[in-house]
Amino acid sequence: MITEDIGLWFTGGPYLGFRMSDPNVTGLGYKNFDFGVNATITGNYVIQYPFSIIFGTTFEIGGLNNLGNTPVVDRISSLNFKFFSGVRFSL
């Protein structure tokens, strides 16, 4: 908590995803694993304890290992931004 009513949180780190299907069946050129990085920043404002308003953003970049390639596409990767808001009830 920055003040009694305002808080700020940061979470982040690497992730590793494993593909569970057979790569020969799809024929799309995807690799068997995905390596990426994600980060989330969340802020909250306490209206009246235990209720607060939350807002934040998430950033995720995947395919740092090159998710795959096809004869037409040289490199596959992903980049996502998410924004969210809501009401939190906590004790």
C-alpha positions in Angstrom: 0.0 0.0 0.0 1.3 3.4 -1.0 -1.1 5.2 1.4 -3.9 3.9 3.6 -6.3 4.1 0.6 -4.1 3.5 -2.4 -2.2 0.4 -3.3 0.0 -0.7 -6.2 1.1 -4.3 -7.1 3.5 -5.6 -9.7 3.9 -9.3 -10.7 5.9 -10.7 -13.5 8.3 -13.2 -14.8 9.0 -15.8 -17.5 6.6 -18.6 -18.5 7.1 -21.9 -20.3 4.3 -23.6 -22.2 4.3 -27.2 -23.5 2.3 -28.4 -26.4 0.2 -31.5 -25.7 -0.9 -32.4 -29.2 1.1 -34.2 -31.9 2.9 -31.7 -34.1 2.6 -33.9 -37.1 -1.2 -33.9 -37.0 -1.7 -30.2 -37.3 0.8 -29.5 -40.0 1.0 -25.8 -39.0 4.7 -25.7 -38.1 4.4 -25.0 -34.4 7.1 -26.1 -32.0 6.6 -28.2 -28.9 7.1 -25.4 -26.4 6.6 -21.7 -25.9 8.8 -19.4 -23.9 7.7 -15.9 -23.0 7.6 -13.1 -20.4 4.6 -11.5 -18.7 4.0 -8.6 -16.3 0.9 -7.2 -14.5 0.5 -3.9 -12.7 -2.6 -3.6 -10.5 -3.7 -0.5 -8.6 -6.5 -0.2 -6.1 -8.4 2.5 -4.3 -10.2 1.7 -1.0 -13.7 3.2 -1.1 -14.7 1.9 2.3 -13.1 -1.1 3.9 -13.5 -3.9 2.8 -14.5 -2.6 -0.7 -12.0 -1.2 -3.2 -11.9 -0.4 -6.9 -9.1 -2.1 -8.9 -7.6 -1.3 -12.3 -4.6 -2.6 -14.1 -2.9 -3.8 -17.2 -1.1 -7.0 -18.3 1.6 -7.3 -20.9 2.6 -10.6 -22.4 5.1 -11.4 -25.1 5.3 -15.0 -26.2 7.3 -16.9 -28.8 10.7 -15.7 -27.7 12.0 -19.0 -28.9 10.1 -18.6 -32.2 6.8 -20.5 -31.8 7.2 -22.0 -35.3 7.4 -21.4 -39.0 5.8 -22.5 -42.2 6.9 -22.3 -45.8 4.9 -18.9 -46.0 5.7 -17.5 -42.5 9.3 -17.2 -41.3 8.5 -16.5 -37.6 5.5 -16.8 -35.2 5.3 -14.9 -32.0 2.6 -13.2 -29.9 2.2 -9.9 -28.1 -0.8 -9.1 -25.8 -2.0 -6.2 -23.8 -4.9 -6.5 -21.5 -6.7 -3.8 -19.4 -9.0 -4.6 -16.6 -11.0 -3.0 -13.8 -13.4 -4.2 -11.1 -14.5 -4.1 -7.5 -12.6 -6.0 -4.8 -14.0 -7.3 -1.5 -11.3 -8.5 0.9 -11.1 -9.1 4.6 
